[in-house]
Protein backbone atom coordinates (compact mmCIF):
# COMPACT_ATOMS: atom_id res chain seq x y z
CA UNK A 1 0.00 0.00 0.00
CA UNK A 2 1.40 3.39 -0.97
CA UNK A 3 1.15 6.60 1.03
CA UNK A 4 -1.53 7.81 -1.40
CA UNK A 5 -3.57 4.65 -0.72
CA UNK A 6 -3.27 5.19 3.04
CA UNK A 7 -4.28 8.84 2.77
CA UNK A 8 -7.40 7.90 0.83
CA UNK A 9 -8.44 5.43 3.55
CA UNK A 10 -8.43 8.04 6.33
CA UNK A 11 -12.16 8.57 5.74
CA UNK A 12 -12.72 4.84 6.37
CA UNK A 13 -14.07 4.35 9.93
CA UNK A 14 -12.43 0.93 10.08
CA UNK A 15 -8.96 1.99 8.92
CA UNK A 16 -6.48 1.63 11.83
CA UNK A 17 -4.96 5.10 11.55
CA UNK A 18 -4.19 5.92 15.18
CA UNK A 19 -1.35 4.75 17.39
CA UNK A 20 -2.04 3.82 20.98
CA UNK A 21 -0.46 7.04 22.23
CA UNK A 22 -2.53 9.19 19.88
CA UNK A 23 -5.71 7.24 20.66
CA UNK A 24 -5.18 7.68 24.41
CA UNK A 25 -4.53 11.39 23.89
CA UNK A 26 -7.66 11.83 21.78
CA UNK A 27 -9.80 10.05 24.38
CA UNK A 28 -8.09 11.84 27.27
CA UNK A 29 -7.31 8.51 28.88
CA UNK A 30 -4.32 6.29 29.52
CA UNK A 31 -2.76 3.63 27.39
CA UNK A 32 -3.50 1.26 30.27
CA UNK A 33 -7.22 1.90 29.80
CA UNK A 34 -6.91 0.98 26.12
CA UNK A 35 -5.04 -2.18 27.05
CA UNK A 36 -7.72 -3.05 29.64
CA UNK A 37 -10.60 -2.75 27.18
CA UNK A 38 -8.57 -4.79 24.74
CA UNK A 39 -8.09 -7.50 27.38
CA UNK A 40 -11.85 -7.36 28.04
CA UNK A 41 -12.25 -7.97 24.28
CA UNK A 42 -14.25 -4.81 23.69
CA UNK A 43 -11.94 -3.83 20.86
CA UNK A 44 -9.09 -5.63 19.16
CA UNK A 45 -6.64 -3.17 17.65
CA UNK A 46 -4.73 -4.17 14.57
CA UNK A 47 -0.98 -4.53 14.91
CA UNK A 48 1.52 -2.74 12.71
CA UNK A 49 4.39 -4.66 11.15
CA UNK A 50 6.42 -3.68 14.22
CA UNK A 51 3.75 -5.03 16.60
CA UNK A 52 2.34 -1.67 17.68
CA UNK A 53 -1.39 -1.32 18.33
CA UNK A 54 -3.35 0.73 15.78
CA UNK A 55 -6.93 1.94 16.31
CA UNK A 56 -9.70 2.93 13.91
CA UNK A 57 -12.18 5.76 14.40
CA UNK A 58 -14.91 3.17 15.01
CA UNK A 59 -12.81 1.61 17.79
CA UNK A 60 -12.17 5.04 19.28
CA UNK A 61 -15.92 5.72 19.44
CA UNK A 62 -16.44 2.39 21.20
CA UNK A 63 -13.59 3.14 23.61
CA UNK A 64 -14.99 6.63 24.30
CA UNK A 65 -18.36 5.14 25.25
CA UNK A 66 -16.67 2.66 27.60
CA UNK A 67 -14.66 5.49 29.12
CA UNK A 68 -17.86 7.47 29.70
CA UNK A 69 -19.42 4.57 31.58
CA UNK A 70 -16.27 3.95 33.64
CA UNK A 71 -16.08 7.66 34.50
CA UNK A 72 -19.60 7.36 35.92
CA UNK A 73 -18.60 4.49 38.19
CA UNK A 74 -19.33 1.42 36.11
CA UNK A 75 -16.70 -1.33 36.50
CA UNK A 76 -14.67 -1.74 33.33
CA UNK A 77 -15.89 -5.30 32.63
CA UNK A 78 -19.53 -4.21 32.98
CA UNK A 79 -18.90 -1.12 30.85
CA UNK A 80 -17.43 -3.28 28.10
CA UNK A 81 -20.43 -5.62 28.19
CA UNK A 82 -22.86 -2.68 28.06
CA UNK A 83 -21.06 -1.20 25.06
CA UNK A 84 -21.08 -4.56 23.26
CA UNK A 85 -24.83 -4.91 23.86
CA UNK A 86 -25.49 -1.33 22.74
CA UNK A 87 -23.51 -1.97 19.54
CA UNK A 88 -25.41 -5.23 18.89
CA UNK A 89 -28.74 -3.48 19.45
CA UNK A 90 -27.82 -0.69 17.04
CA UNK A 91 -26.85 -3.23 14.39
CA UNK A 92 -30.08 -5.21 14.91
CA UNK A 93 -32.13 -2.03 14.59
CA UNK A 94 -30.31 -1.11 11.37
CA UNK A 95 -31.00 -4.57 9.92
CA UNK A 96 -34.64 -4.33 10.98
CA UNK A 97 -35.07 -0.98 9.19
CA UNK A 98 -33.47 -2.41 6.04
CA UNK A 99 -35.76 -5.44 6.19
CA UNK A 100 -38.87 -3.27 6.54
CA UNK A 101 -37.77 -1.12 3.59
CA UNK A 102 -37.24 -4.23 1.47
CA UNK A 103 -40.66 -5.62 2.39
CA UNK A 104 -42.39 -2.31 1.54
CA UNK A 105 -40.75 -2.13 -1.89
CA UNK A 106 -41.69 -5.71 -2.79
CA UNK A 107 -45.30 -5.62 -1.49
CA UNK A 108 -47.91 -4.86 -4.17
C-alpha positions as a Markdown table, in Angstrom:
| # | Residue | x | y | z |
|---|---|---|---|---|
| 1 | Unk | 0.0 | 0.0 | 0.0 |
| 2 | Unk | 1.4 | 3.4 | -1.0 |
| 3 | Unk | 1.1 | 6.6 | 1.0 |
| 4 | Unk | -1.5 | 7.8 | -1.4 |
| 5 | Unk | -3.6 | 4.7 | -0.7 |
| 6 | Unk | -3.3 | 5.2 | 3.0 |
| 7 | Unk | -4.3 | 8.8 | 2.8 |
| 8 | Unk | -7.4 | 7.9 | 0.8 |
| 9 | Unk | -8.4 | 5.4 | 3.5 |
| 10 | Unk | -8.4 | 8.0 | 6.3 |
| 11 | Unk | -12.2 | 8.6 | 5.7 |
| 12 | Unk | -12.7 | 4.8 | 6.4 |
| 13 | Unk | -14.1 | 4.4 | 9.9 |
| 14 | Unk | -12.4 | 0.9 | 10.1 |
| 15 | Unk | -9.0 | 2.0 | 8.9 |
| 16 | Unk | -6.5 | 1.6 | 11.8 |
| 17 | Unk | -5.0 | 5.1 | 11.5 |
| 18 | Unk | -4.2 | 5.9 | 15.2 |
| 19 | Unk | -1.3 | 4.8 | 17.4 |
| 20 | Unk | -2.0 | 3.8 | 21.0 |
| 21 | Unk | -0.5 | 7.0 | 22.2 |
| 22 | Unk | -2.5 | 9.2 | 19.9 |
| 23 | Unk | -5.7 | 7.2 | 20.7 |
| 24 | Unk | -5.2 | 7.7 | 24.4 |
| 25 | Unk | -4.5 | 11.4 | 23.9 |
| 26 | Unk | -7.7 | 11.8 | 21.8 |
| 27 | Unk | -9.8 | 10.0 | 24.4 |
| 28 | Unk | -8.1 | 11.8 | 27.3 |
| 29 | Unk | -7.3 | 8.5 | 28.9 |
| 30 | Unk | -4.3 | 6.3 | 29.5 |
| 31 | Unk | -2.8 | 3.6 | 27.4 |
| 32 | Unk | -3.5 | 1.3 | 30.3 |
| 33 | Unk | -7.2 | 1.9 | 29.8 |
| 34 | Unk | -6.9 | 1.0 | 26.1 |
| 35 | Unk | -5.0 | -2.2 | 27.1 |
| 36 | Unk | -7.7 | -3.1 | 29.6 |
| 37 | Unk | -10.6 | -2.8 | 27.2 |
| 38 | Unk | -8.6 | -4.8 | 24.7 |
| 39 | Unk | -8.1 | -7.5 | 27.4 |
| 40 | Unk | -11.8 | -7.4 | 28.0 |
| 41 | Unk | -12.3 | -8.0 | 24.3 |
| 42 | Unk | -14.3 | -4.8 | 23.7 |
| 43 | Unk | -11.9 | -3.8 | 20.9 |
| 44 | Unk | -9.1 | -5.6 | 19.2 |
| 45 | Unk | -6.6 | -3.2 | 17.6 |
| 46 | Unk | -4.7 | -4.2 | 14.6 |
| 47 | Unk | -1.0 | -4.5 | 14.9 |
| 48 | Unk | 1.5 | -2.7 | 12.7 |
| 49 | Unk | 4.4 | -4.7 | 11.1 |
| 50 | Unk | 6.4 | -3.7 | 14.2 |
| 51 | Unk | 3.7 | -5.0 | 16.6 |
| 52 | Unk | 2.3 | -1.7 | 17.7 |
| 53 | Unk | -1.4 | -1.3 | 18.3 |
| 54 | Unk | -3.3 | 0.7 | 15.8 |
| 55 | Unk | -6.9 | 1.9 | 16.3 |
| 56 | Unk | -9.7 | 2.9 | 13.9 |
| 57 | Unk | -12.2 | 5.8 | 14.4 |
| 58 | Unk | -14.9 | 3.2 | 15.0 |
| 59 | Unk | -12.8 | 1.6 | 17.8 |
| 60 | Unk | -12.2 | 5.0 | 19.3 |
| 61 | Unk | -15.9 | 5.7 | 19.4 |
| 62 | Unk | -16.4 | 2.4 | 21.2 |
| 63 | Unk | -13.6 | 3.1 | 23.6 |
| 64 | Unk | -15.0 | 6.6 | 24.3 |
| 65 | Unk | -18.4 | 5.1 | 25.3 |
| 66 | Unk | -16.7 | 2.7 | 27.6 |
| 67 | Unk | -14.7 | 5.5 | 29.1 |
| 68 | Unk | -17.9 | 7.5 | 29.7 |
| 69 | Unk | -19.4 | 4.6 | 31.6 |
| 70 | Unk | -16.3 | 4.0 | 33.6 |
| 71 | Unk | -16.1 | 7.7 | 34.5 |
| 72 | Unk | -19.6 | 7.4 | 35.9 |
| 73 | Unk | -18.6 | 4.5 | 38.2 |
| 74 | Unk | -19.3 | 1.4 | 36.1 |
| 75 | Unk | -16.7 | -1.3 | 36.5 |
| 76 | Unk | -14.7 | -1.7 | 33.3 |
| 77 | Unk | -15.9 | -5.3 | 32.6 |
| 78 | Unk | -19.5 | -4.2 | 33.0 |
| 79 | Unk | -18.9 | -1.1 | 30.9 |
| 80 | Unk | -17.4 | -3.3 | 28.1 |
| 81 | Unk | -20.4 | -5.6 | 28.2 |
| 82 | Unk | -22.9 | -2.7 | 28.1 |
| 83 | Unk | -21.1 | -1.2 | 25.1 |
| 84 | Unk | -21.1 | -4.6 | 23.3 |
| 85 | Unk | -24.8 | -4.9 | 23.9 |
| 86 | Unk | -25.5 | -1.3 | 22.7 |
| 87 | Unk | -23.5 | -2.0 | 19.5 |
| 88 | Unk | -25.4 | -5.2 | 18.9 |
| 89 | Unk | -28.7 | -3.5 | 19.5 |
| 90 | Unk | -27.8 | -0.7 | 17.0 |
| 91 | Unk | -26.9 | -3.2 | 14.4 |
| 92 | Unk | -30.1 | -5.2 | 14.9 |
| 93 | Unk | -32.1 | -2.0 | 14.6 |
| 94 | Unk | -30.3 | -1.1 | 11.4 |
| 95 | Unk | -31.0 | -4.6 | 9.9 |
| 96 | Unk | -34.6 | -4.3 | 11.0 |
| 97 | Unk | -35.1 | -1.0 | 9.2 |
| 98 | Unk | -33.5 | -2.4 | 6.0 |
| 99 | Unk | -35.8 | -5.4 | 6.2 |
| 100 | Unk | -38.9 | -3.3 | 6.5 |
| 101 | Unk | -37.8 | -1.1 | 3.6 |
| 102 | Unk | -37.2 | -4.2 | 1.5 |
| 103 | Unk | -40.7 | -5.6 | 2.4 |
| 104 | Unk | -42.4 | -2.3 | 1.5 |
| 105 | Unk | -40.7 | -2.1 | -1.9 |
| 106 | Unk | -41.7 | -5.7 | -2.8 |
| 107 | Unk | -45.3 | -5.6 | -1.5 |
| 108 | Unk | -47.9 | -4.9 | -4.2 |
